[in-house]
Amino acid sequence: MNYDLIVIGGGPAGYVGAIRAAQLGKKVACVEKERAGGTCLNWGCIPTKSLLRNAELFHLMRERAAEFGFKFDNLSYDWNKIIKRSRDVSDVNAKGIEFLFKKNKVDYIRGEADIEKAGTVKVRLADGKEQTLTASKILVATGCTPRPMPGFPFNGKTVISSKEAMILPEQPKSMIIIGAGAIGMEFGYFYNAFGTKVTIIEMMPNLLPVEDTEVSQTVEKAYKKMGINVFTNTKVVKAETTDNGVRITVEGPKNETLEADVALVAIGVQPLLPTGNLKFELTERGYIKTNDNYETSIPGIYAAGDIIGPPWLAHVASYEAIQAVEGMFKGIKPKKVTVFPGCTYCQPQVASVGLTERAAKEKGLKYKVGKFPFMASGKARAIGDTEGFVKLIIGEEHGEILGAHIVGPEATELIAELGLAINMEATYEEIEATIHAHPTLSEAVHEATGNAFGHAIHI
């Protein structure tokens, strides 16, 4: 079987790259060893949002029902149905990707791929047979896998990764989460909402350490209010399994030994390098190194998505794959990722794009801060969700948006406007001059631009 492009990996980089190449009239095969959609769709972005929706609803009804005029005689939940709903959502989406492959005439091959040499891929199919594919170009999109903690390996039961956290057959009474990035924070919210005693350990000074400091502090305050035990500036010095679960010893502002039924290790990811005879040039951290065209050290073999390193985000992976494919087949100079949104779907939600205030200070930039609290938003009060704020970092000389940070209701939806503003080099005056519908949460963005220069009306 000869193709114009063979894509190895069917996640947000792989399937998107394959479909884009097919749209350009190319003959394409996509090889995936598990299921179309990759980690994001099957074991990450999509199923976790299903779980979080359940958690949001249950938390709202349990903690705030009376505020909204509701009464319950016996509010309860079915853990197995919660988990099943999340798996059903993933299944539907995976079938959707398979449909898109058929629609675009992409050959979808289930199996494990070895790159024999440039232009040749050998696939071990599920039935044990082997198939050899050839192509003028290969796109590696094999992604990443959860990184275990040294000396504390995953066992799938008491020491788990994000994958097992989605499908635990029984809800643990207690859980220690090591790492307060997006994965740790989302699962912390989910399990706490259903009554698991959650402890989060983070070695950096703040939860969500890549976010703006004020945002991180707001989320930490909210988590403590929910009863989550938070350790920041804290290192794990010893971790071990016990007959009843796990025992974790930490050092920091408080030196303690903690015990729980389960430990979720969420300290990051590691590259899932393709197998075969070829040796790629790698970065210092072990990711595949690519040039400005997304081509690897081996001519004719390209790479995109998580396998080429951070940021490990599905939307960035898809962008990179499209850029790589259009560079291959249209001769367009690919664009590297510079501006991208980051989102965490806990409650309160967190979303950001561009520079944090810390980064602006470190760069020595002259800037103003525009900030608007959701407490002053009519729509936020109407929906009963007033925690958080919109914070904009605005260049002082030209008025351009350098960074945007939102913590609060629908932050992950609101951030798109500000990503567009940065891409278009829009000034705060242009955002302020754009009429935002009333009452909406997006009015907080409008007011934040005005606040930077003393024009905000509602604070």
C-alpha positions in Angstrom: 0.0 0.0 0.0 1.5 3.3 -1.1 0.4 6.7 0.2 1.3 10.3 0.0 1.3 10.5 3.8 1.2 8.0 6.6 0.3 9.4 10.0 1.3 7.4 13.1 -1.1 8.2 15.9 -4.8 9.1 15.8 -5.0 11.8 18.5 -5.7 15.5 18.0 -2.4 15.9 16.0 -2.7 12.7 14.1 -6.3 12.6 13.0 -6.4 16.3 12.2 -3.3 16.1 10.2 -4.6 13.1 8.3 -7.9 14.7 7.5 -6.2 18.0 6.4 -3.9 16.1 4.0 -6.9 14.2 2.6 -8.7 17.6 2.1 -5.7 18.6 0.0 -6.3 15.6 -2.3 -3.6 13.3 -0.9 -3.9 9.6 -0.3 -3.5 9.2 3.4 -3.4 6.4 6.0 -3.6 6.9 9.8 -2.3 4.1 12.0 -3.6 4.1 15.6 -2.9 1.3 18.1 -5.8 1.9 20.4 -8.7 4.1 19.1 -9.2 7.2 17.0 -9.1 10.3 19.1 -6.0 9.4 21.1 -5.5 10.3 24.8 -7.5 13.5 24.5 -10.7 12.0 23.3 -10.5 8.6 25.0 -8.6 9.2 28.2 -8.2 13.0 28.7 -10.0 16.2 27.6 -13.4 14.8 26.7 -14.2 12.1 29.4 -12.9 14.3 32.2 -15.2 17.1 31.1 -18.1 14.7 31.4 -17.0 13.7 34.9 -16.6 17.4 35.9 -20.1 18.2 34.6 -21.5 15.5 37.0 -19.4 17.0 39.8 -20.6 20.5 39.2 -24.2 19.5 39.2 -23.9 17.4 42.3 -21.9 20.1 44.2 -24.4 22.8 43.2 -27.4 20.7 44.4 -25.8 19.5 47.6 -24.3 22.8 48.7 -26.5 25.5 47.3 -29.9 23.9 46.6 -31.8 26.1 49.1 -30.3 29.3 47.6 -31.9 28.4 44.3 -35.2 27.3 45.9 -34.8 23.6 45.6 -35.4 20.9 48.2 -34.2 17.3 48.3 -35.3 14.6 50.6 -32.5 12.2 49.7 -29.9 13.5 47.2 -27.6 10.6 46.1 -25.6 9.5 43.1 -24.7 6.3 41.3 -20.9 6.1 40.9 -21.0 3.5 38.2 -23.4 5.5 36.1 -21.2 8.6 36.5 -18.2 6.7 35.1 -20.3 5.0 32.4 -21.7 8.3 31.2 -18.1 9.6 30.7 -17.1 6.4 28.8 -20.3 6.7 26.6 -19.4 10.3 25.7 -15.9 9.2 24.6 -17.3 6.3 22.6 -19.6 8.6 20.6 -16.8 11.0 19.9 -14.5 8.3 18.8 -17.1 7.0 16.4 -17.3 10.6 15.1 -13.6 10.6 14.2 -14.0 7.2 12.5 -16.9 8.7 10.5 -14.7 11.7 9.5 -12.0 9.3 8.3 -14.5 7.6 6.0 -15.9 10.9 4.8 -12.5 12.1 3.9 -11.3 8.8 2.5 -8.5 8.3 5.0 -7.5 4.7 5.5 -7.8 4.1 9.2 -5.6 1.2 10.3 -5.7 -0.3 13.8 -2.3 -1.6 14.8 1.2 -0.9 16.1 3.5 0.9 13.7 7.2 0.5 13.4 9.1 3.0 11.2 11.5 0.7 9.3 13.1 3.5 7.4 12.2 6.8 5.8 9.1 6.1 3.7 8.3 2.6 5.1 6.1 1.7 8.0 5.4 -1.9 9.2 2.1 -2.3 11.0 1.3 -5.2 13.4 -2.4 -5.6 13.1 -4.7 -6.7 16.0 -5.0 -10.2 14.4 -1.3 -10.7 14.5 -0.7 -10.1 10.8 1.8 -7.6 9.5 1.2 -5.0 6.8 3.9 -2.9 5.1 3.0 0.7 4.1 5.0 3.1 2.0 4.7 6.9 1.6 6.7 9.8 0.4 6.1 11.5 3.8 5.4 10.3 7.4 3.9 12.3 10.2 4.7 11.1 13.7 2.0 12.1 16.2 2.5 9.4 18.9 1.9 11.8 21.8 2.8 11.3 25.5 2.0 9.1 28.4 1.7 9.9 32.2 5.1 10.3 33.9 5.5 8.0 36.9 7.2 9.3 40.1 10.7 7.8 40.6 10.5 5.0 43.1 6.7 5.1 43.2 5.5 3.3 40.1 1.9 3.1 38.9 0.1 -0.1 39.9 -3.3 0.8 38.6 -5.0 0.5 42.0 -3.4 2.5 44.8 -0.9 4.5 42.7 -2.7 5.7 39.6 -2.4 8.0 36.6 -5.1 10.1 35.1 -6.3 7.2 33.0 -7.2 5.0 36.1 -8.6 8.1 37.9 -11.3 8.2 35.2 -12.5 4.7 35.7 -12.0 3.7 39.3 -14.6 1.0 40.0 -15.1 2.2 43.5 -14.9 5.7 44.8 -12.0 6.1 47.3 -12.6 7.6 50.7 -9.4 9.5 50.5 -7.0 10.6 47.8 -3.6 12.3 47.7 -2.9 14.1 44.4 0.8 14.8 43.7 1.0 17.8 41.3 -1.3 20.8 41.0 -1.3 21.3 37.3 -4.5 21.1 35.2 -4.9 17.3 35.6 -4.4 17.3 39.4 -6.7 20.3 39.9 -9.5 18.9 37.8 -9.5 15.5 39.5 -9.1 17.2 42.9 -12.4 19.1 42.2 -14.2 16.0 40.9 -13.4 13.6 43.7 -13.9 16.3 46.4 -17.4 17.1 45.0 -18.5 13.5 45.7 -17.1 13.4 49.2 -13.6 11.9 48.8 -11.1 13.5 51.2 -8.6 15.1 48.9 -5.1 16.4 49.6 -3.1 18.2 46.8 0.7 18.5 47.0 2.5 21.0 44.9 6.3 21.7 45.0 5.9 25.2 43.5 4.6 28.2 45.5 1.1 28.1 44.0 -1.5 25.8 42.7 -1.6 26.0 38.9 1.9 27.4 38.9 2.0 28.4 35.2 -1.0 30.7 35.7 -1.0 34.3 36.9 -0.3 34.5 40.6 -3.6 36.2 41.5 -5.5 33.6 39.6 -3.7 30.8 41.4 -4.3 32.4 44.8 -8.1 32.7 44.0 -8.3 29.0 43.1 -6.4 28.0 46.2 -8.8 30.0 48.4 -11.8 28.3 46.7 -10.3 24.8 47.1 -9.6 25.3 50.8 -13.2 26.6 51.2 -14.4 23.3 49.6 -12.5 21.4 52.2 -9.5 20.3 50.0 -6.3 20.1 51.9 -3.6 22.1 50.0 0.2 21.8 50.4 2.2 24.2 48.3 6.0 24.8 48.4 6.0 21.2 49.5 8.2 18.3 48.3 7.4 14.6 48.5 10.5 13.0 50.1 9.1 9.5 50.5 6.2 7.6 48.9 5.3 4.0 49.5 2.3 1.7 49.3 0.8 0.1 52.3 -1.7 -2.7 53.1 -4.4 -0.1 53.2 -3.3 2.3 50.4 -0.4 4.8 50.3 1.8 6.7 52.7 3.4 10.0 51.6 6.0 12.0 53.6 6.3 15.7 52.7 8.6 18.5 53.6 7.8 22.2 53.3 6.0 24.8 55.5 4.6 21.7 57.2 6.5 18.4 57.5 4.0 15.5 57.7 3.4 11.9 56.8 0.0 11.6 55.0 -2.0 8.4 54.3 -4.8 7.8 51.8 -6.5 5.0 49.9 -5.1 6.2 46.6 -2.4 8.4 45.2 -2.9 10.1 41.9 0.4 11.0 40.4 0.0 14.0 38.1 3.5 15.4 37.8 3.5 15.6 34.0 4.0 13.5 30.9 6.8 11.7 29.0 7.2 11.2 25.3 5.8 8.1 23.6 8.5 7.7 21.0 7.8 5.7 17.8 9.3 2.2 17.6 11.4 1.0 14.7 14.9 1.1 13.4 15.3 4.8 13.2 17.0 7.1 15.8 15.6 10.6 15.9 17.4 13.6 17.2 15.8 14.4 20.5 15.6 17.5 22.7 17.2 17.6 26.1 14.0 16.4 27.7 13.6 13.5 25.2 11.1 14.9 22.8 11.5 14.6 19.0 13.4 17.6 17.7 11.9 19.3 14.6 12.9 22.3 12.4 10.8 25.2 11.4 8.9 23.0 8.9 8.1 20.4 11.6 10.6 18.0 9.9 12.6 15.7 12.1 16.3 14.9 11.7 15.3 12.2 9.2 14.3 13.8 5.9 10.7 13.0 4.9 9.6 12.3 8.5 7.8 15.0 10.3 6.4 15.3 13.9 3.7 17.3 15.6 1.7 17.5 18.8 2.8 16.4 22.3 5.7 14.3 20.9 7.6 17.4 20.0 7.3 18.9 23.5 5.3 21.4 25.5 2.7 22.9 25.6 0.9 19.6 25.8 -2.5 20.8 24.7 -4.9 19.2 22.2 -5.6 22.5 20.4 -1.9 23.2 20.0 -1.4 19.7 18.6 -4.1 20.1 16.0 -2.7 23.5 15.0 0.8 22.1 14.6 -0.4 19.1 12.5 -2.2 21.4 10.1 0.8 23.7 9.8 3.0 20.7 9.2 0.7 19.2 6.5 0.2 22.4 4.7 3.9 23.0 4.7 4.5 19.5 3.2 1.9 19.7 0.4 1.2 23.4 -0.2 4.7 24.8 0.1 3.5 27.3 2.7 6.0 28.3 5.4 4.5 26.7 8.6 3.8 28.9 11.6 5.2 27.9 15.0 2.9 28.2 18.0 3.3 31.5 19.8 -0.1 32.5 21.2 -2.3 29.8 22.6 -5.0 29.6 25.3 -4.6 27.4 28.4 -7.7 26.2 30.3 -8.4 24.3 33.5 -11.9 23.1 33.9 -12.2 23.0 37.7 -14.5 25.3 39.6 -13.8 28.1 39.5 -12.7 27.7 35.9 -9.3 29.1 34.8 -8.3 30.3 31.4 -5.4 32.4 30.1 -3.6 33.5 27.0 -0.4 35.5 26.5 1.9 36.9 29.3 1.2 36.7 33.0 2.0 39.8 35.0 5.1 38.0 36.4 6.4 37.5 32.8 5.6 41.1 31.9 7.6 42.3 34.9 10.5 40.0 34.1 10.7 41.3 30.5 10.8 44.8 31.8 7.7 45.8 29.9 5.6 48.9 30.7 2.1 47.8 31.2 -1.2 48.6 32.9 -3.5 46.1 34.5 -7.3 46.1 33.9 -9.3 44.0 36.3 -13.0 43.4 36.7 -14.6 41.2 39.4 -17.5 38.9 38.5 -19.0 40.1 41.8 -19.9 43.3 39.9 -21.4 41.5 36.9 -25.2 41.4 36.7 -25.1 38.1 34.7 -22.8 36.5 37.2 -25.1 37.5 40.1 -28.1 36.2 38.1 -26.6 32.8 37.7 -25.2 32.7 41.2 -21.6 32.4 40.2 -19.7 35.6 41.3 -16.3 34.2 42.3 -13.2 35.4 40.3 -12.3 38.1 37.8 -11.0 39.1 34.4 -7.5 40.5 34.4 -5.8 42.0 31.4 -2.2 43.0 30.9 -2.2 45.9 28.5 0.9 47.5 26.9 1.2 51.0 28.1 2.6 52.6 25.0 0.4 51.1 22.3 -2.5 49.7 24.3 -2.2 46.2 22.9 -3.3 43.1 24.9 -0.2 41.4 26.3 -2.0 38.8 28.3 -5.4 37.9 29.6 -6.3 35.8 32.7 -9.8 34.8 33.7 -10.9 32.9 36.8 -14.6 32.3 37.3 -17.8 31.3 35.5 -17.3 30.1 31.9 -13.7 31.4 31.8 -12.7 28.7 29.3 -15.4 30.0 26.8 -14.6 33.7 27.4 -10.9 33.4 26.7 -11.3 33.1 22.9 -12.1 36.7 22.4 -8.8 37.7 24.0 -6.8 35.2 22.0 -8.3 36.8 18.8 -7.5 40.2 20.2 -3.8 39.3 20.7 -3.6 37.6 17.2 -5.0 40.7 15.6 -2.9 43.1 17.7 -6.1 44.7 18.8 -5.8 47.6 21.3 -7.9 48.0 24.5 -9.7 50.9 22.8 -10.9 48.5 20.1 -12.3 46.0 22.6 -13.8 48.8 24.6 -15.4 50.2 21.5 -17.0 46.8 20.7 -20.5 46.6 22.1 -20.8 43.5 24.4 -24.4 42.2 24.9 -26.0 42.8 28.2 -26.4 40.9 30.4 -23.5 38.6 29.6 -20.4 37.4 31.3 -18.3 38.8 28.4 -19.2 42.3 29.7 -16.5 41.6 32.3 -13.9 41.6 29.5 -15.2 45.0 28.2 -15.2 46.5 31.7 -11.6 45.2 32.4 -10.3 47.0 29.4 -11.8 50.2 30.6 -10.7 49.7 34.1 -7.0 49.8 33.1 -7.4 53.4 32.1 -10.1 54.5 34.5 -13.0 54.1 32.2 -14.9 51.2 33.8 -18.5 52.1 34.6 -19.6 49.4 37.0 -16.8 49.4 39.6 
